[in-house]
Amino acid sequence: MDDSLRELYQEVILDHSRHPRHFGPMEHPTHSGEGYNPLCGDRVKIYLSVDNDDRIADIKFEGKGCAISQASASLMTDMLKGRTVVEAEKLMGGFLHLVKGDAPINLNEDDRERLNVMAGVSAFPMRVKCATLAWHTMKSALEGGSPAKTE
Amino acid sequence: MTAPANITAAFDPAIVRKDFPILAREVYGKPLVYLDNGASAQKPKAVLDAMNDFASREYANVHRGVHYLSAVATDRYEAARETVRRFLNAGSAEEIVFTKGGTESINLVSYAFLAPRIEPGDEIVLTVMEHHSNIVPWHFLRERQGAVLKWVDVRDDGSLDIESLDAAISDKTKLVAVTHMSNVLGTVTPLKEIVSRAHARGVPVLADGCQGAVHEQVDVRALDIDFYAFTGHKLYGPTGIGVLYAKAAHLETMRPFNGGGEMIREVSREKITYADAPARFEAGTPPIVESVGLAAAIDYLGTLDRVAVAAHEHDLLSYTRERLRELNWVRVIGDAPGKGAIVSFESEGMHAHDVATILDREGIATRAGHHCAQPLMERFGVTSTTRASFALYNTRAEADALIAALQKARKILG
């Protein structure tokens, strides 16, 4: 098989997309956002419960999409739970660098290793938006702004 | 498993493929299998050469210069209009308006013909299988003028029920806007019957022929249709040029669209008078080189036996359809009788974009997504499908490659 395909659809990604973590609605989120990819019609909803210390006490997502977007959302929720909003934004910055094929900045060893499963996306420029949709949606939810789009 | 090549005496895709230079290339080290013709078709050398020769030897702006090249270019541009007239069997070349594409053709009808006729509550009848380009211009009239959009459903097999369409027409209907061939399902609509039903109620009909003009033979006079829109680039011609056929009687009543040079008779500080159709609707410098390319594409099709081409495409469709049945995890959407060579499908447990990515690495170009037809996606309860759309140069071997690549996708993602 094409190495870049194997890298893209590695077992961790497929596992996340088949068995997404933190999938489902949230009763009383403090923040929520909806993301939409007009290219494919995929939608994702992100719910956050942020406590008084600006910490993400809980995070959930809903939606339908390709393996990349689902895996990315699942991985994101896994990694963000328990972090502060500032940490979340920093992680997002590192992730965006990673999937665009740049050196992931400002990430510690452990985060880099976990996010690295998404690095294969950088070889598929048409699919980067699939990977970033959930992250943009999370950011727009935290900012209470307008729905996130991929373009 | 490979099938014997389907070669008829009248039409041999293996020979025709040599006319299309791009088909010889590879992607990712694999032979290109181009199955995204519904989005845009590849161009034969005849089209590329015609445009290059014209731009190299005869190019100038049209209709305005008194110099030699301007006269030559004007002749070529107007000859292209005549070629299109023949292609559609229109009564007069003055009924052929050049636009920048199918989308602009439909927007032209919306703005210049229908908008001045719409009172709040007036209705526009369209089907759920329209491309967004035959939806959004009518939504504009809903938003801006209170028009009501009346949607005609399709049957589960994707075919159009003429009785439902008939029932949607009322005394308030101002236009029926319908595709000639669905870009997602391949469904071919019974245009002649639709026109006759609509005309019986005094309602004009617009057909979106962006797919239909490629795969069906169009005779606008036999159809008695009011408006027929199509684009050049899906018809093996260049991008940047489209056509609106409109009956002369309609064109005469239509207000100008874009304002600028070429579409006026006289301009003073106080007033303007407009040129006659089609110039009235062709403001600015038109797609001149592209008109030559479009005419070359039509001439190229004229060298082929179009009945044999249609038979070849239908063979590709039924062969692909048959082979897809081997994959019990694939659900094809749209099986209308007599449909064109477009196959849209869902793959169980796999998203269309993931499938298309894997197909792509096998050299196979397909389209994944909503195909600019979201109301139709909603109708069939899907957000996206993978679409293989065939052209005259595709082969059974390419359909086999598609099936093999789908099996591979299943192995990776399933």
Chai-1 contact restraints between the chains, C-beta under 6 A:
chainA,res_idxA,chainB,res_idxB,connection_type,confidence,min_distance_angstrom,max_distance_angstrom,comment,restraint_id
A,D2,B,R361,contact,1.0,0.0,6.0,A-B,restraint_1
A,L5,B,R361,contact,1.0,0.0,6.0,A-B,restraint_2
A,Y9,B,I412,contact,1.0,0.0,6.0,A-B,restraint_3
A,C40,B,H353,contact,1.0,0.0,6.0,A-B,restraint_4
A,C40,B,G369,contact,1.0,0.0,6.0,A-B,restraint_5
A,C40,B,S384,contact,1.0,0.0,6.0,A-B,restraint_6
A,G41,B,H370,contact,1.0,0.0,6.0,A-B,restraint_7
A,G41,B,T383,contact,1.0,0.0,6.0,A-B,restraint_8
A,G41,B,S384,contact,1.0,0.0,6.0,A-B,restraint_9
A,K64,B,T383,contact,1.0,0.0,6.0,A-B,restraint_10
A,C66,B,H351,contact,1.0,0.0,6.0,A-B,restraint_11
A,C66,B,H353,contact,1.0,0.0,6.0,A-B,restraint_12
A,C66,B,D354,contact,1.0,0.0,6.0,A-B,restraint_13
A,A67,B,D354,contact,1.0,0.0,6.0,A-B,restraint_14
